[in-house]
Amino acid sequence: MMFKTLYQPIVAVAFICNTAIAAPITIQENSIGEAYANAYGMLAQSEMQRTDVPASITLAQGILESDFGRSELAMNANNHFGVKSHKGWQGETYVKMTEEVRNGNVKLESAVFRLYGTVSESYRDHSDCLASRSNYVTLFLANTTDYKFWAKGLQEAGYATDENYANKLIEIIERYQLQRFDKKDVLATYNPYAQKSPTTPKISHLQENIQTLEHVLYEAEMHKAELEEEINKKNQSIGKLQRQQKAFEQKIQSEIEVLAQHLTNQQTLIGDVQQRLQTVEEEQRSMKKDPLANQFNSDGTQKGSVEIFPTRQLNDKGVFYQSGRKATIAQEDRNLLEIALEYGIEYQDLLSYNDLDNDEDLPAGYYIYLEPKANYVENKEATHQVKIGETVHTISQRYGIKANKLYQRNHIRKGEEPKIGEYLFLNKVNKDQPALKEQSTHNATNPNFGAGGANR
């Protein structure tokens, strides 16, 4: 529906088929009125023949409400009767400022009016509006073209709020002799405004008026049904579009979730690949080294004693920390039982902390942990190369990591020992098992030291 808007207040009659507000109008010289009557007289007569609305009344209302066809509504919307739009109107509309009387006060308001393609459409709509409203039925039943009767009847039925509306119509009709367009014979009717006694209208004319009203009501009902059907179709279209939009949103959301999952999987895969590359790089670096280079002199003789337990500086309490775990040093005159008593630890707990069955012949310098060892070595990402004299147990003591973790991460069973020069993974899982000694190395004097500790 197209809207035309003009924000210029003018004085007009706001006609909505059952109410209107008439503002004062200056009656122009006879030439203007005659020109309007000559232009639209036959149109008004045609409507009179169709609906029984007197042509003089139609012309007078058109002159009064359109200012002789010169008003904004008449010029821009072909609307000669100030007919406003309402919710049942399906045609185009025209918006303008108009003066309305509210509780005796004139107020400037924005109003929506009907827009017609031609003036004849405006005349026809005006007649249909009068004929289809119950408050004007008395005028049609009177079956008269008496313009005074119609003018006063329209005002009493609430057509306009202007108290002088009827007198203005009568003045216009008489000034321009518009009653000459009422060519139908004036039948004897009941006219409360006439001086003569009322007469009874003919039955045939009453029946014709009733048929006309029934036809108008039938058309109105048909139009209403068409509008309801159109509204229902539009509502169905809206519902379909809403369902399609919801389905589309759900599809988009599902695709987003799938993409997010793919992204997560890709990130996980990238992390695994990076970790594998790091492992491969470590292995390649290890393969390039001579595993025994640090164990022998250039002439092939074995180097001096291997430092299995590097010397550690003890604090004033005789302890140091390895991988975040508190430890001390075994000495020739300081066995495991004495260490347990010194630090207030149960002897069996101390054995468990260090993966030992007993403390027989622990060599000097051996690391003794005063609390459970860690699951991971702190600040140590590289692997450990096995040296002469080292076992899984001594390596776990050196780094403060539980021996069973080293067994698990390097796929070694308890009692098995890696060959000298092999690499043990401390914090990561080795994908391959290191080469093992053909027979587990045991220290003849200390099975704990040589065999990797107790089976716990």
KENULUM-97838 format. One line per 4 residues: number of its first residue (from 0); for each residue x, y, z of C-alpha. Coordinates in nm, 3 decimals, always signed. Layout:
// residues N
NUM	X Y Z ~ ...
// end
This chain:
// residues 456
0	+0.000 +0.000 +0.000 ~ +0.141 +0.337 -0.101 ~ +0.135 +0.639 +0.133 ~ +0.158 +1.000 +0.026
4	+0.241 +1.241 +0.309 ~ +0.211 +1.620 +0.329 ~ +0.259 +1.806 +0.656 ~ +0.064 +2.122 +0.569
8	-0.246 +2.178 +0.787 ~ -0.562 +2.265 +0.595 ~ -0.928 +2.299 +0.681 ~ -1.133 +2.000 +0.559
12	-1.425 +1.772 +0.634 ~ -1.291 +1.442 +0.775 ~ -1.545 +1.189 +0.649 ~ -1.521 +0.826 +0.761
16	-1.863 +0.709 +0.635 ~ -2.030 +0.778 +0.967 ~ -1.878 +1.097 +1.105 ~ -1.722 +1.415 +0.972
20	-1.603 +1.756 +1.092 ~ -1.700 +2.050 +0.877 ~ -1.498 +2.369 +0.895 ~ -1.614 +2.707 +0.763
24	-1.588 +2.750 +0.386 ~ -1.609 +3.067 +0.187 ~ -1.871 +3.033 -0.085 ~ -1.709 +3.138 -0.409
28	-1.866 +3.336 -0.693 ~ -2.124 +3.163 -0.904 ~ -1.885 +3.078 -1.188 ~ -1.680 +2.842 -0.969
32	-1.985 +2.665 -0.830 ~ -2.139 +2.634 -1.175 ~ -1.815 +2.494 -1.312 ~ -1.804 +2.226 -1.039
36	-2.172 +2.138 -1.088 ~ -2.133 +2.111 -1.464 ~ -1.820 +1.896 -1.426 ~ -1.964 +1.644 -1.182
40	-2.342 +1.685 -1.215 ~ -2.390 +1.379 -1.435 ~ -2.167 +1.174 -1.202 ~ -2.383 +1.275 -0.905
44	-2.699 +1.189 -1.103 ~ -2.558 +0.847 -1.189 ~ -2.494 +0.778 -0.822 ~ -2.848 +0.896 -0.740
48	-2.991 +0.645 -0.987 ~ -2.772 +0.371 -0.834 ~ -2.816 +0.439 -0.461 ~ -3.095 +0.703 -0.422
52	-2.861 +0.960 -0.267 ~ -2.988 +1.297 -0.405 ~ -2.748 +1.443 -0.661 ~ -2.788 +1.788 -0.502
56	-2.667 +1.653 -0.166 ~ -2.370 +1.476 -0.327 ~ -2.267 +1.788 -0.521 ~ -2.310 +2.017 -0.218
60	-2.098 +1.788 -0.001 ~ -1.835 +1.768 -0.274 ~ -1.822 +2.149 -0.304 ~ -1.813 +2.204 +0.072
64	-1.560 +1.934 +0.153 ~ -1.326 +1.978 -0.147 ~ -1.345 +2.361 -0.181 ~ -1.486 +2.332 -0.532
68	-1.239 +2.051 -0.613 ~ -0.940 +2.269 -0.524 ~ -0.846 +2.112 -0.188 ~ -0.527 +1.919 -0.133
72	-0.717 +1.590 -0.103 ~ -0.914 +1.656 -0.423 ~ -0.607 +1.761 -0.621 ~ -0.365 +1.492 -0.497
76	-0.591 +1.202 -0.398 ~ -0.914 +1.254 -0.606 ~ -1.087 +1.251 -0.265 ~ -1.379 +1.502 -0.285
80	-1.551 +1.400 +0.042 ~ -1.269 +1.383 +0.298 ~ -1.316 +1.007 +0.336 ~ -1.068 +0.869 +0.586
84	-0.901 +0.530 +0.562 ~ -0.987 +0.256 +0.808 ~ -0.867 -0.097 +0.879 ~ -1.094 -0.246 +0.610
88	-0.960 -0.023 +0.332 ~ -0.726 -0.209 +0.097 ~ -0.656 +0.075 -0.147 ~ -0.384 +0.336 -0.144
92	-0.381 +0.610 +0.122 ~ -0.283 +0.973 +0.157 ~ -0.154 +1.126 +0.483 ~ -0.198 +1.492 +0.568
96	-0.245 +1.728 +0.861 ~ -0.604 +1.826 +0.936 ~ -0.798 +2.020 +1.197 ~ -1.021 +1.800 +1.414
100	-1.276 +1.909 +1.675 ~ -1.219 +1.727 +2.004 ~ -1.449 +1.818 +2.297 ~ -1.526 +2.152 +2.141
104	-1.162 +2.231 +2.073 ~ -0.995 +2.237 +1.732 ~ -0.672 +2.039 +1.723 ~ -0.418 +1.985 +1.447
108	-0.370 +1.611 +1.386 ~ -0.215 +1.381 +1.126 ~ -0.484 +1.179 +0.948 ~ -0.486 +0.904 +0.684
112	-0.732 +0.945 +0.395 ~ -0.832 +0.724 +0.106 ~ -0.661 +0.784 -0.226 ~ -0.865 +0.716 -0.544
116	-0.755 +0.661 -0.899 ~ -1.038 +0.879 -1.037 ~ -1.301 +1.123 -0.908 ~ -1.576 +0.877 -1.005
120	-1.426 +0.626 -0.760 ~ -1.453 +0.890 -0.488 ~ -1.820 +0.958 -0.572 ~ -1.904 +0.588 -0.581
124	-1.729 +0.519 -0.249 ~ -1.915 +0.815 -0.092 ~ -2.255 +0.677 -0.202 ~ -2.168 +0.322 -0.089
128	-2.061 +0.447 +0.252 ~ -2.393 +0.626 +0.305 ~ -2.596 +0.333 +0.177 ~ -2.413 +0.074 +0.391
132	-2.446 +0.250 +0.731 ~ -2.743 +0.174 +0.953 ~ -2.756 +0.528 +1.097 ~ -2.856 +0.662 +0.753
136	-3.123 +0.400 +0.676 ~ -3.411 +0.639 +0.764 ~ -3.301 +0.872 +0.486 ~ -3.321 +0.595 +0.227
140	-3.650 +0.458 +0.358 ~ -3.807 +0.805 +0.317 ~ -3.758 +0.763 -0.059 ~ -3.730 +1.136 -0.120
144	-3.491 +1.375 -0.292 ~ -3.582 +1.666 -0.064 ~ -3.239 +1.820 -0.009 ~ -3.346 +1.992 +0.316
148	-3.467 +1.660 +0.458 ~ -3.137 +1.492 +0.357 ~ -2.916 +1.777 +0.482 ~ -3.078 +1.784 +0.827
152	-3.102 +1.404 +0.839 ~ -2.729 +1.365 +0.771 ~ -2.645 +1.606 +1.052 ~ -2.881 +1.434 +1.299
156	-2.736 +1.092 +1.204 ~ -2.390 +1.215 +1.307 ~ -2.236 +1.270 +0.965 ~ -2.064 +1.590 +1.082
160	-1.986 +1.751 +1.417 ~ -2.036 +2.105 +1.281 ~ -2.370 +2.236 +1.416 ~ -2.421 +2.441 +1.097
164	-2.339 +2.157 +0.859 ~ -2.698 +2.114 +0.733 ~ -2.747 +2.490 +0.680 ~ -2.422 +2.507 +0.483
168	-2.535 +2.229 +0.250 ~ -2.874 +2.394 +0.199 ~ -2.709 +2.733 +0.131 ~ -2.478 +2.580 -0.130
172	-2.762 +2.391 -0.304 ~ -2.982 +2.699 -0.323 ~ -2.703 +2.936 -0.427 ~ -2.607 +2.716 -0.724
176	-2.955 +2.568 -0.785 ~ -2.817 +2.217 -0.746 ~ -3.166 +2.077 -0.688 ~ -3.209 +2.088 -1.064
180	-2.997 +1.771 -1.080 ~ -3.258 +1.585 -0.870 ~ -3.469 +1.478 -1.168 ~ -3.657 +1.198 -0.987
184	-4.017 +1.279 -0.895 ~ -4.061 +1.379 -0.537 ~ -4.283 +1.108 -0.390 ~ -4.508 +1.157 -0.094
188	-4.286 +1.063 +0.197 ~ -4.258 +1.123 +0.565 ~ -4.046 +1.438 +0.602 ~ -4.030 +1.581 +0.956
192	-3.881 +1.904 +0.817 ~ -4.154 +1.971 +0.557 ~ -4.455 +2.199 +0.633 ~ -4.713 +1.964 +0.481
196	-4.845 +1.654 +0.655 ~ -4.644 +1.335 +0.610 ~ -4.769 +1.074 +0.367 ~ -4.705 +0.706 +0.343
200	-4.434 +0.602 +0.093 ~ -4.523 +0.355 -0.177 ~ -4.454 -0.009 -0.096 ~ -4.272 -0.061 -0.428
204	-4.021 +0.214 -0.355 ~ -3.961 +0.081 -0.005 ~ -3.895 -0.263 -0.147 ~ -3.651 -0.118 -0.401
208	-3.462 +0.060 -0.122 ~ -3.454 -0.256 +0.086 ~ -3.318 -0.451 -0.210 ~ -3.054 -0.184 -0.264
212	-2.951 -0.203 +0.101 ~ -2.943 -0.581 +0.090 ~ -2.723 -0.568 -0.218 ~ -2.484 -0.325 -0.050
216	-2.472 -0.543 +0.263 ~ -2.408 -0.850 +0.048 ~ -2.119 -0.677 -0.128 ~ -1.982 -0.565 +0.208
220	-1.996 -0.921 +0.342 ~ -1.827 -1.052 +0.028 ~ -1.559 -0.788 +0.059 ~ -1.512 -0.878 +0.424
224	-1.477 -1.248 +0.337 ~ -1.222 -1.164 +0.067 ~ -1.022 -0.955 +0.314 ~ -1.029 -1.232 +0.574
228	-0.913 -1.485 +0.315 ~ -0.632 -1.253 +0.206 ~ -0.527 -1.198 +0.568 ~ -0.530 -1.574 +0.627
232	-0.310 -1.632 +0.322 ~ -0.067 -1.365 +0.436 ~ -0.056 -1.515 +0.786 ~ +0.016 -1.856 +0.634
236	+0.295 -1.705 +0.424 ~ +0.440 -1.536 +0.731 ~ +0.423 -1.863 +0.924 ~ +0.597 -2.048 +0.641
240	+0.871 -1.784 +0.623 ~ +0.918 -1.802 +1.000 ~ +0.950 -2.181 +0.986 ~ +1.198 -2.156 +0.699
244	+1.398 -1.897 +0.889 ~ +1.406 -2.116 +1.201 ~ +1.514 -2.420 +0.998 ~ +1.786 -2.214 +0.830
248	+1.911 -2.084 +1.165 ~ +1.921 -2.439 +1.303 ~ +2.111 -2.558 +0.994 ~ +2.363 -2.275 +1.026
252	+2.407 -2.345 +1.398 ~ +2.460 -2.716 +1.328 ~ +2.720 -2.637 +1.061 ~ +2.896 -2.399 +1.300
256	+2.911 -2.671 +1.566 ~ +3.048 -2.920 +1.314 ~ +3.313 -2.672 +1.201 ~ +3.404 -2.598 +1.563
260	+3.445 -2.971 +1.630 ~ +3.660 -3.008 +1.317 ~ +3.873 -2.717 +1.434 ~ +3.917 -2.875 +1.776
264	+4.014 -3.207 +1.615 ~ +4.262 -3.030 +1.388 ~ +4.419 -2.852 +1.684 ~ +4.449 -3.182 +1.871
268	+4.602 -3.347 +1.565 ~ +4.849 -3.061 +1.524 ~ +4.949 -3.098 +1.890 ~ +5.006 -3.472 +1.847
272	+5.212 -3.417 +1.533 ~ +5.422 -3.154 +1.705 ~ +5.486 -3.387 +1.997 ~ +5.584 -3.669 +1.760
276	+5.816 -3.438 +1.569 ~ +5.981 -3.335 +1.894 ~ +6.028 -3.701 +1.989 ~ +6.170 -3.782 +1.647
280	+6.407 -3.486 +1.671 ~ +6.527 -3.603 +2.012 ~ +6.580 -3.952 +1.877 ~ +6.767 -3.820 +1.576
284	+6.991 -3.609 +1.795 ~ +7.053 -3.911 +2.018 ~ +7.136 -4.132 +1.720 ~ +7.393 -3.885 +1.595
288	+7.581 -3.901 +1.925 ~ +7.827 -4.170 +2.020 ~ +7.654 -4.329 +2.321 ~ +7.985 -4.438 +2.470
292	+8.191 -4.133 +2.386 ~ +8.174 -4.004 +2.741 ~ +8.260 -4.340 +2.892 ~ +8.601 -4.406 +2.729
296	+8.923 -4.222 +2.666 ~ +9.062 -4.165 +2.316 ~ +9.292 -4.466 +2.357 ~ +8.995 -4.693 +2.427
300	+9.048 -4.720 +2.801 ~ +8.756 -4.660 +3.035 ~ +8.734 -4.318 +3.195 ~ +8.734 -4.265 +3.565
304	+8.446 -4.351 +3.793 ~ +8.105 -4.234 +3.670 ~ +7.925 -3.979 +3.885 ~ +7.593 -4.157 +3.941
308	+7.480 -3.914 +4.215 ~ +7.619 -3.562 +4.160 ~ +7.733 -3.385 +4.473 ~ +7.457 -3.168 +4.622
312	+7.486 -2.878 +4.865 ~ +7.287 -2.941 +5.184 ~ +7.115 -2.668 +5.386 ~ +7.147 -2.619 +5.762
316	+6.897 -2.902 +5.816 ~ +7.101 -3.140 +5.606 ~ +6.855 -3.159 +5.316 ~ +6.829 -3.050 +4.951
320	+6.543 -3.055 +4.699 ~ +6.519 -3.254 +4.377 ~ +6.208 -3.223 +4.150 ~ +6.041 -3.042 +4.436
324	+6.096 -3.330 +4.680 ~ +6.297 -3.307 +5.005 ~ +6.600 -3.538 +5.020 ~ +6.927 -3.594 +5.208
328	+7.254 -3.785 +5.147 ~ +7.342 -4.134 +5.273 ~ +7.685 -4.152 +5.444 ~ +7.906 -4.433 +5.564
332	+7.826 -4.356 +5.930 ~ +7.461 -4.268 +5.866 ~ +7.227 -4.550 +5.769 ~ +6.860 -4.539 +5.674
336	+6.730 -4.611 +6.025 ~ +6.931 -4.322 +6.167 ~ +6.796 -4.092 +5.895 ~ +6.438 -4.201 +5.978
340	+6.493 -4.125 +6.347 ~ +6.665 -3.795 +6.271 ~ +6.377 -3.662 +6.062 ~ +6.090 -3.826 +6.253
344	+5.985 -4.058 +5.971 ~ +5.861 -4.414 +6.005 ~ +6.134 -4.651 +5.888 ~ +5.899 -4.847 +5.660
348	+5.772 -4.521 +5.509 ~ +6.128 -4.415 +5.434 ~ +6.191 -4.747 +5.257 ~ +5.871 -4.698 +5.053
352	+5.964 -4.341 +4.960 ~ +6.289 -4.469 +4.810 ~ +6.165 -4.797 +4.649 ~ +6.389 -5.004 +4.887
356	+6.346 -5.327 +5.082 ~ +6.625 -5.244 +5.333 ~ +6.925 -5.015 +5.373 ~ +7.204 -5.270 +5.351
360	+7.526 -5.130 +5.211 ~ +7.382 -4.810 +5.064 ~ +7.686 -4.636 +4.910 ~ +7.789 -4.295 +5.036
364	+7.639 -4.012 +4.840 ~ +7.315 -4.204 +4.768 ~ +7.011 -3.977 +4.751 ~ +6.754 -4.056 +5.023
368	+6.409 -3.894 +4.985 ~ +6.224 -3.785 +5.299 ~ +5.885 -3.783 +5.120 ~ +5.730 -3.963 +4.818
372	+5.913 -3.901 +4.494 ~ +5.749 -3.702 +4.210 ~ +5.568 -3.828 +3.900 ~ +5.763 -3.592 +3.672
376	+6.114 -3.446 +3.676 ~ +6.122 -3.069 +3.717 ~ +6.295 -2.861 +3.449 ~ +6.402 -3.165 +3.251
380	+6.264 -3.221 +2.902 ~ +6.551 -3.416 +2.747 ~ +6.608 -3.789 +2.783 ~ +6.872 -3.951 +3.009
384	+7.155 -4.158 +2.856 ~ +7.234 -4.464 +3.065 ~ +7.592 -4.467 +3.197 ~ +7.810 -4.744 +3.340
388	+7.686 -4.844 +3.683 ~ +7.341 -4.688 +3.643 ~ +7.011 -4.870 +3.679 ~ +6.649 -4.767 +3.654
392	+6.646 -4.735 +4.033 ~ +6.956 -4.514 +4.058 ~ +6.820 -4.295 +3.775 ~ +6.489 -4.257 +3.959
396	+6.682 -4.160 +4.276 ~ +6.902 -3.916 +4.086 ~ +6.602 -3.724 +3.943 ~ +6.357 -3.775 +4.228
400	+6.100 -3.957 +4.011 ~ +5.918 -4.274 +4.104 ~ +6.080 -4.583 +3.956 ~ +5.751 -4.732 +3.835
404	+5.698 -4.421 +3.617 ~ +6.029 -4.485 +3.440 ~ +5.934 -4.849 +3.386 ~ +5.595 -4.755 +3.240
408	+5.714 -4.474 +3.012 ~ +5.993 -4.685 +2.864 ~ +5.802 -5.017 +2.841 ~ +6.043 -5.192 +3.081
412	+5.939 -5.453 +3.334 ~ +6.078 -5.451 +3.684 ~ +6.399 -5.648 +3.693 ~ +6.492 -5.549 +3.336
416	+6.766 -5.292 +3.280 ~ +6.854 -5.082 +2.971 ~ +7.191 -5.123 +2.804 ~ +7.462 -4.867 +2.858
420	+7.426 -4.582 +2.610 ~ +7.047 -4.627 +2.568 ~ +6.817 -4.332 +2.633 ~ +6.540 -4.331 +2.894
424	+6.244 -4.097 +2.865 ~ +6.180 -3.922 +3.195 ~ +5.858 -3.722 +3.148 ~ +5.726 -3.845 +2.811
428	+5.627 -4.187 +2.687 ~ +5.883 -4.357 +2.464 ~ +5.721 -4.511 +2.159 ~ +5.986 -4.787 +2.155
432	+6.147 -4.993 +2.424 ~ +6.522 -4.927 +2.471 ~ +6.763 -5.212 +2.417 ~ +6.797 -5.423 +2.733
436	+7.086 -5.600 +2.894 ~ +7.078 -5.970 +2.827 ~ +7.076 -6.035 +3.202 ~ +6.973 -5.795 +3.473
440	+7.271 -5.645 +3.650 ~ +7.284 -5.716 +4.022 ~ +7.521 -5.572 +4.270 ~ +7.661 -5.866 +4.465
444	+7.665 -5.671 +4.788 ~ +7.352 -5.462 +4.738 ~ +7.062 -5.612 +4.540 ~ +6.857 -5.296 +4.600
448	+7.118 -5.080 +4.434 ~ +7.180 -5.301 +4.132 ~ +6.831 -5.441 +4.063 ~ +6.636 -5.119 +4.067
452	+6.476 -5.142 +4.405 ~ +6.197 -5.331 +4.566 ~ +5.902 -5.465 +4.376 ~ +5.635 -5.236 +4.509
// end
